[in-house]
Amino acid sequence: MDFFSSMRVSASGLDAQMKRMNTISSNIANAEVTRSPEGGPYKRRDPLLAAHTDHESFGEVLQNEMDENVQGVMVEEIVKDSRPPRMVYNPAHPDANPEGYVAMPNVNTVEEMANMISAQRSYEANITAINAAKAMAQKGLEIGR
């Protein structure tokens, strides 16, 4: 794997983790929303991450066979969580049903915070990988002097 491939792989990881953090932030921000545009409470969202082969051009594929196994990551789509809404007893709420229960979003803030920490650690790991690749390239240039 060459220098630019390693940078592209780490950059794809940074992009995916940033989108993951944005989705988690949106989930936390909407944890109490009982009315959404599609009707009913807000539904938690999750980014669906998928591996993709890191090939920039046909020439790169032919140039280095080792690049066939190099894979980055990308957000394929943002999917809605299929879990049912939480039912909270609050007869004074304007969205309460006749029994006095309100359908609240299926967002668990503790779970979201754990996911946020995981995304942050993954983001930091990709930055570390970029810095390590950059340091190796600089050392290689120093040897050539």
Secondary structure, DSSP 8 states (H G I E B T S, - for coil): --HHHHHHHHHHHHHHHHHHHHHHHHHHHTTT----TTSSS---EEEEEEEEE---SHHHHHH-GGGGG-EEEEEEEEEE--S--EEEE-TTSTT--TTSEEEE-S--HHHHHHHHHHHHHHHHHHHHHHHHHHHHHHHHHHHT-
